[in-house]
Amino acid sequence: MTILHSSDRALNFHVLLEKNEAGQTIASIAELSNCRVEADSRNEALVAIQELVSDRLSNVEVLPLEVSPARAVEENPWTEFIGMFEGDAEFAEMANQWRLER
């Protein structure tokens, strides 16, 4: 696991805009749960959502976190039998017979 130090770069979020049944504009941030506002116009909604995000993140330090997934290496249960009958003439004859029966 690696924690990288954050620089003072601006964060980019995806704003979702939609209209409700009353005709108001709903703005929400896709990346932040419970970050949603309703306003009478599109511009008011954008201003309000920007203020909400700024307030929410004012005392937050955002750091990228790189996590390498632990890969569980599952052993194939048949691996120990690979090549078991290599060079066995009797088994080769039986295998040929099985192929013919198919």
C-alpha positions in Angstrom: 0.0 0.0 0.0 1.3 3.4 -0.9 0.1 6.8 0.3 1.1 9.6 -1.9 1.2 13.2 -0.7 -1.5 15.5 -2.2 -0.5 18.7 -3.8 -2.7 21.7 -3.9 -4.3 20.7 -7.1 -8.0 21.4 -7.7 -10.3 18.4 -7.5 -12.6 17.6 -10.3 -16.1 16.2 -9.7 -18.9 15.1 -11.9 -22.1 17.2 -11.4 -25.3 15.5 -12.2 -28.1 17.9 -13.1 -31.8 16.9 -13.4 -35.2 18.4 -13.1 -37.7 17.3 -10.4 -41.5 17.3 -10.8 -41.8 20.8 -9.5 -39.4 22.1 -12.2 -36.5 22.7 -9.8 -33.0 21.7 -10.8 -31.3 19.0 -8.7 -27.5 19.0 -8.6 -25.6 16.2 -7.1 -21.9 15.1 -7.0 -21.5 11.6 -8.4 -18.3 11.0 -6.3 -19.6 12.2 -3.0 -22.6 10.5 -1.3 -25.2 12.8 0.2 -23.9 15.8 -1.7 -27.1 17.1 -3.3 -29.0 20.5 -3.6 -32.2 21.7 -5.2 -32.6 25.2 -6.6 -35.0 27.1 -8.9 -32.5 27.4 -11.7 -29.5 25.6 -13.2 -27.1 28.4 -12.3 -28.4 28.6 -8.7 -28.0 24.8 -8.4 -24.4 24.9 -9.7 -23.5 27.7 -7.3 -25.1 25.9 -4.4 -23.5 22.6 -5.1 -20.1 24.3 -5.4 -20.6 25.9 -2.0 -21.7 22.7 -0.5 -18.6 20.8 -1.8 -16.3 23.6 -0.7 -17.8 23.6 2.8 -17.8 19.8 3.0 -14.1 19.6 2.0 -12.9 22.7 3.9 -11.4 20.6 6.8 -10.6 17.5 4.8 -7.3 16.4 3.4 -7.7 14.4 0.2 -4.9 12.0 -0.6 -4.6 9.4 -3.3 -4.2 5.9 -2.0 -2.7 3.3 -4.2 -3.6 -0.3 -3.2 -2.3 -3.3 -4.9 -4.9 -6.1 -4.7 -3.7 -9.2 -3.0 -3.9 -12.0 -5.5 -4.8 -15.3 -4.0 -2.8 -17.8 -6.0 -5.0 -20.8 -6.1 -3.2 -24.0 -6.7 -4.7 -26.1 -9.4 -5.6 -29.5 -7.8 -4.7 -31.3 -11.0 -1.2 -29.9 -11.3 0.5 -32.8 -9.4 -0.9 -35.2 -12.0 0.5 -33.4 -15.1 2.8 -35.8 -17.0 2.0 -38.7 -14.7 1.5 -41.1 -17.6 4.1 -39.6 -19.9 6.0 -42.4 -21.7 3.6 -45.1 -20.4 2.8 -47.2 -23.4 -0.1 -49.0 -21.8 -1.8 -45.7 -20.9 -1.2 -44.4 -24.4 -2.9 -47.5 -25.8 -5.9 -47.0 -23.4 -6.1 -43.2 -24.3 -6.2 -44.1 -28.0 -9.0 -46.6 -27.4 -11.0 -43.9 -25.5 -10.5 -41.5 -28.4 -11.9 -44.1 -30.8 -14.9 -44.7 -28.7 -15.9 -41.0 -28.7 
